[in-house]
Amino acid sequence: MTVLVTGAAGFIGAYTCQALAARGERVVGLDNHNDYYDPQLKRDRVAALCPGLDIRHLDLVDRDGMAALFDEVRPDRVVHLAAQAGVRYSLQNPHAYVASNLDGFVNVLELCRDRGIAHLVYASSSSVYGDSATPPFSEDQRIDRPRSLYAATKAANELMAYTYAQLYGLRATGLRFFTVYGPWGRPDMAPLLFSRAVLAGRPIEVFNHGRMRRDFTHVSDVVDGILGALDRQAGGAGVPHEVFNLGNHTPVELERFIAVIEQAAGRPALKEYRPMQPGDMVETMADTSRAHAAFGFGPRTPIEAGLPPVVHWCRDYFGDAA
């Protein structure tokens, strides 16, 4: 069986490729290595986590290149993790989100439909809940009031995948990730931003004056969920499209999160309190009962166990002057 993983040099993508290869799958990755953050980190990540990976430099919007790759690789299943990520960046560069998350996703859907892919698993996001839902977020709650263009594109992905499932019978599963963290993570997200700043003695910006709660979910738990969803047997009658939350089901206050980083770094954080940022959500919390019932999803990593290795990795990779 061959699995094509898009966004293979990304944070979740590289760990997913590592896990798939470890269990004997033939894995082919693609990534455009864009400069949303330092492409060298992406190359180093792949070298550390999945050094033997067959990874192709390709952009999702390259329709001919994508078609040629599908014809060469002939994947049985596709794990689509490539996207233009970041809530705040979507306020500054909206066209990047339309190109990657909408145009690129249509290319993936079309190729999966045309080439008879058995199962498409794709990344959605907890940000789709926006102002529509109240914690704990369940998959049955509304997602029609997004707080950012990024969130809107992810909600659109779910509608697009459902449409292809309904029209063409393409089996597709969307996974709503909740604030994923771990070593080799994205440098624009709080776990790395805060860890690097505390190590270097720089101040950190704490938004909404610290009155925020996030369902921080360790990358190992998320990858377990991705593989569980990918392996799940097809259901019975009806449209072959499902959506699942993948979160820790344990929202953590920002101040507690910072305290764990301080302890691991061995120095206090210099906190600068700021008002709420446009596009942000005050609290996220996943109801994961549907994923647990469907494929046994059960996150096992509290921040006290998962966050110190992030701080130690930041010190090793970036140095104390991070």
N, C-alpha and C positions, 0 to 999 in steps of 0.2 A: 504494500500500500504506500502511495506517495502523498505527502501532505505539503501543500504550498502555503507558506507563511508570509504574508505581507507585513511590512514594518519590522522585518527580522532583525535589524540593527537597533531597534528601539528597546526601551527598558523591558516591557512585558514580552515583546517579541523575541528577544534573545533568550530569556529564561524559558519561554515556550519551546523554542527550537532545541534548547539543551534537553528539556524533559522528553520531547518527542524522540530525539536521537537516542537518548539513554534507554528507551524501551524498544529500540530496533526499527523505528520507522525510517523510511527514506524521506528526508526533509530537504526541500529547496526553499530558500528565502529570497525575498526581494526587498530593496530599500532604495530610496533616492538620496539618502545621506544629505538631506537639506541642512541649511545652516540656521534653523530655528534655535538650536544650540550647537556647541562646538562639535563638528563631525568627527574630530579625533576621539572624543569620548565614545562615540558610537563604534568606531573601529576598535578601540581598546576593549570595549564591552564584549564585542563578538570574539575577539582574540582570547579573552579570559573565560567566557562562558561556553562558547561553542566554536572552538578554533577550526574544526574541520568542516564547518558549514559551507555548503554550496550556496553562495549568496550572490544575486545578480543586482547590478546597479541599474535601476529602472524606475520611472515615475508612473504612477497610476493613470495619469492623464494621457500617456503615450499609448493610444489605442492599438496601433500596429505592433508596437513592441510588446504589449501585454498579450495580444493574440498569438504572436510568435512564441512567447514563453509558454503559454498554455499548451500550444501544439507540440513544443519540444518536450516539456516536462510531463505532460499528460497526468495531472494530479487527480487523485480520487476524491480528496477532500481539501477544502481551503479554510485556513484560519486567517481572517482579514483583520489585522491589527493596525495597519497603516492609516494615518490620519494626520491632519494638521491639528495639533492639540493646543490646549491653553485657553482658559476663559478670558483673561485680561488681554491677551494678544489679539483675540478676535475683535476687540473694540478698535484696534489700531490697523489691522490688516485683514479686513473681511474677505477680500477676493481670494486670499490663500485658502480660506475655509471652503468657499464655494468650489474652487478648483479641485482640491484634494478630497473633501468629504462628500461632495455631491457628484461632480463630474467623474471623479475617480471611482466612486462607489458604483455608479451606473456601469462603468466599464467592467468592474468585477462581477456585478450581477449578470450582465449580458453574457460574459464569457462562461460563467457558471451554468447559466441556462443553456447556452448553445453547445457547450462541450459535455453536458450531462454529468456535472459534478454531483456526487452523492450527498454531500452535506457541506453547507457553508456556515461556519461559525464566525460571527463578526462582533467587533467591540462597539458597544454603546457606552453610556456614561450615566452616573448618578445625577449629573447636572440636568438631565431631561426633566426631572421632577420640578425644578424651578419653583414658582409660586403656586403651582396647582395642588401640591400634595402636602401632607403633614406627616412628620416622623412618627413611627417607623414607616419608611416608604415601601409600599407593596406594588407589585407589578400591575395590579388592577386599578391603581389610582391614575388620575388624569395627568397628562404631560403636555397640556396645550398652553402653558404660560411660562415659556423659558425666560431666563434672565440674561442670556447672552446668545450671540449668533452661533457660537460653538455648540451650545446646548440645542439650539434650533436645528443645526445640521445633524446632530445625533438623533434627535427625535424624527427628523425626516428620513434618516437611514432606516429606522424601524418601519416606517410606513412604506418605504420603497421595497424593503425585503419582504414585507407582508404581501405587497402587490405581486411580486414575482412568484411568491409561494402560491398565491391564490390563482394567478393567471396561468402559470406554467408548471406548477407542481415542484418548484425548486425548494428543497428542504433547507431551511435557514433558521439559525438560532442566534438571537442577540443577547449579549451579556452586558449588563449595566455595572461597570466597575466603580467601586467606591474608594477614592483617595489611596491609590496603591503606592507602597513605599518599599524600600529595601536597598541594599548595596547596588551600585551601578545605576541608581535611579536618575530621574530627570532633574537637571540642575535648576530648573525654574520653579520647582515645587517646594513647599515648606520644609519637608524633612531635610533636604540637602541645603536649601538656602539658610535655614536656621543653624544646622550643624556646622556648616562652613564659617558662618559669621561668628558663632560662639567660639570656635577653635581659634579664629583669627583676632578675637577681641573687638569685632565690629558690632555696632548696634543692629538689632533686628527690628523690623516694622511689624507690630502686632495690631492687626486690623480689628475693627469693631471693639477696640479697647479690651481685647482678649475675650470678649463674650461670644465665642464661636465654639462649636463642637463639630468634630469630624469623625467619620467612621473609618479611621485609618486601617487599611487592610494590607497585610504583608504579601509581597509578590509570590511567595511560595504557595500561599493559600489560593491566590487568584489563579495561578497556573494549574493547581489541582482542579479548580473549577472549570477551567478551559478544557482540560483533558476529559473531565467527567462529562461535560456537555457534548464534546466531540464524539465520544464513544457511545453516547446514549442511543439506544435502539429507536428507530422511528416509531411514532405512535400510530394510532388507528386512523379512522376517517377524520375528515376535516382538513382545513388549511394547514400545511406542514410548516408552520412558523410559530416559534415560541420565544419568549423573552424571560430572562432570569436576572435577579440581583446577585452580584458577587461582592459581598461586604463582610465586615467583621461583626456586625450586629451589636457593636459596642461603641457608641460615640464617646469621644475623649475631648475634654475641655482643653483649649489651646494652652492654658497655663500649665496643666499637668503634662502635656506633651513637651513643652519647653523644659520643665523640671527634669524629665528623663534625659533630655539632651545635655542639660547642665551637669547632671551626675556623671554621665558617660564621658563628657569632655573634661571634667575636673575643674570647671571654672564657671562663674555666673554669666548669665546672659545680660547684655545691655539692651533693655527693652524701650522702644519708642512707640507709644500707643497712638494709633491712627483711627480715624472713622472708617465705617464700612466702605468697601470699594464697590463701584458699579459692577454688576454681574455676579457678585459673590452670594453665597447662601449662608444663613446663620448656622444652620445645623443640618447634617446629613446622618441618616441611620437606615441601614438596610434591613428589611424583613427578608430573611433568607430561607424561609420555610419551604417555598416552592422549589428552590434549587436543592434543598436537603431531601425533599421527597422524591425529586426526579432523578438525581444522581449522587445522593449521599454527601452533598457539599457540607462541610463543617470546618470553618476556620479555627485554627489552633494556636495562633500567634498573637499574644498581647503585646502592646507596645514596649512593655518592660523587657521582653525577650527580643523583640524584633528591631527596636530602635538603636540600642547601643552598637550593634555591628555596623549600622549605617554611619554613625559618628566615627567609629574606628576606621572604616573604609575611607571616609572623607579625609581623615588625617593621613592615611597611607597614600591615597591617590593625589590629593591636592597639596598636602603638607599643612603645617600649622598656620601658615600665612594664606589660608584658603580664601 
